[in-house]
Amino acid sequence: MFILNEYSSSEQLTQDMVKNIVTELKSAVNKRGVASIAVSGGKTPIPLFNILSKQQLPWSKIYITLVDDRWVDSTDDASNEKLVITHLLQNEATLANFIGLKNNAQTPFKGELATQEKLAEIPMPFDVVILGMGEDGHTASLFPHAENLSSGLDMHSNKVVVGMTPLTAPLDRITLTLPAILNSQNIYLHLVGNSKKTVLAQALDGKDIVDMPIRAILQQDKVKVVGFWCN
Ligand SMILES: O=C1O[C@H](COP(=O)(O)O)[C@@H](O)[C@H](O)[C@H]1O
């Protein structure tokens, strides 16, 4: 269940994604009193965060977490938490409830349980999960051929997060597991650039999830996934 929306400008793409996110979060607050969203890190979502942060929403009823983070301090430039603090938890969105994935454990593997306990505060299912994709076919921090990938993909593990040591990128990570990502009303895949479109075509063309973990998102039938792409 994957559809791709293509845009001729990044401004149009951002506007449309923001419109969809605002609609879903407002409707969730109206229905259950609270809403939740899990966002990606990386460079792609920065313009989206800047505009989303200015929207009039009942932010104090909205819970925000990350789909993944590098196991670094939240003041480190490589931290996705730092990115969210700098670009999303600003303007109107300073009132939002943010729960990060990093804790004080020495490694993400040792920190899994404490993060899972923190995340118990988040209203589930997520109303929106925003995913990105790396040029190696990773999404969140589900990395191709990583030692712990099978644990992240296990639909019966009862784990919300797992540690991950990528073979194709630096730094240990913590990531939402596949069942946690799929426990969402909406999944949006945010892609910018021609090279990401080529990688997407490769992902749609094959079946091996260990080669390209994004396939576990694109080729499932539990949740509709909407792609937003522009060059
Ligand atoms: O490592 C990561 O990369 C992906 C893609 O990042 P981008 O810079 O190409 O947008 C991102 O979705 C993920 O959250 C991040 O940790």
The ligand as a MOL file (V3000), in Angstrom:
LIG
                    3D

  0  0  0     0  0            999 V3000
M  V30 BEGIN CTAB
M  V30 COUNTS 16 16 0 0 0
M  V30 BEGIN ATOM
M  V30 1 O 20.6770 8.6000 9.3770 0
M  V30 2 C 19.6090 9.0790 9.0500 0
M  V30 3 O 19.3220 9.2150 7.7280 0
M  V30 4 C 17.9870 9.2120 7.2290 0
M  V30 5 C 18.0160 10.0170 5.9260 0
M  V30 6 O 18.6030 11.2900 6.1850 0
M  V30 7 P 18.7080 12.4730 5.1200 0
M  V30 8 O 19.7650 13.4160 5.6590 0
M  V30 9 O 19.1120 11.8560 3.8140 0
M  V30 10 O 17.3660 13.1000 5.0710 0
M  V30 11 C 16.9960 9.7590 8.2450 0
M  V30 12 O 15.6880 9.5030 7.8110 0
M  V30 13 C 17.2470 9.1710 9.6290 0
M  V30 14 O 16.3080 9.6290 10.5860 0
M  V30 15 C 18.6370 9.5800 10.0540 0
M  V30 16 O 18.9420 9.1760 11.3660 0
M  V30 END ATOM
M  V30 BEGIN BOND
M  V30 1 2 1 2
M  V30 2 1 2 3
M  V30 3 1 2 15
M  V30 4 1 3 4
M  V30 5 1 4 5
M  V30 6 1 4 11
M  V30 7 1 5 6
M  V30 8 1 6 7
M  V30 9 2 7 8
M  V30 10 1 7 9
M  V30 11 1 7 10
M  V30 12 1 11 12
M  V30 13 1 11 13
M  V30 14 1 13 14
M  V30 15 1 13 15
M  V30 16 1 15 16
M  V30 END BOND
M  V30 END CTAB
M  END
